[in-house]
Each structure stands twice: as C-alpha cells, then as structure tokens.
Amino acid sequence: MMKAVVALLVLAIVVGWGFTWATLHWSYSSGERAGYVQKLSRRGWVCKTWEGEMAMVTMPGTVSEKFYFTVPSDVVANRLNASVGKRMDLHFDQHKWIPSSCFGDTEYFVTDFRVTE
C-alpha cells in the first residue's frame, strides 16, 4: 500500500513538472506591441518577477489601452527599465495555463524590445 502511495506521489510530481515545463517552453502565440512603457517593477512576496504596463495609444487624444506583461530576464528588464517613458516595440511570447504566479502574473512574456522614437 505504501509503495502505491509513493508511486502516485512521484507520478503526480513528474506530471506537474512536465506540464509546467511545457507551458513555459512552448508559446501559444508571439508578436509585437507598440506604445509607451509607463511602469516596470519587481513584485512578489516569495517569487519576485518583473511586471510591467504599457499604454498603447492609437492617436493623440484617444483613450489608451493597457498591455500588461512579464519580463522573465533580468538583463532585458534592466535595459527596459532604462527606457521607461519612451515609445517602443515589445516582442512577446504568450504562454497559456502557467500553473503558478511564481513565473509571472501575466501570460505575456517580453523577450526583447526596441525604442522607436
């Protein structure tokens, strides 16, 4: 009986690890968004992640749409933090069904960017 419980526990851990690995390494979609990054901060109680907010404005004077994103790389986050407030294009990968907020609060992971001013 104890062997069956241990086997089920090991199986659950392996399946959970495999599912997490798959959601983080296979992207559902990828693309670019343009706008002004207005906030980038390192957040979290236990798992610290870089979370940001970009205002996407179509025309001056119109209401902006907000794009919330996560930056998994400290190198990209530091470069992005130095450019906050400038118009830029963010390249992102969308990862669906991530099982924990320890990997990010959003499903949009920014992998690179370029300033377009």
Secondary structure, DSSP 8 states (H G I E B T S, - for coil): -HHHHHHHHHHHHHHHHHHHHHHHHS-SEEEEEEEEEEEEEEE-SSS-EEEEEEEE-SSTTS--EEEEEEE--HHHHHHHHHTTTSEEEEEEEE----S-GGG-SSSEEEEEEEE--
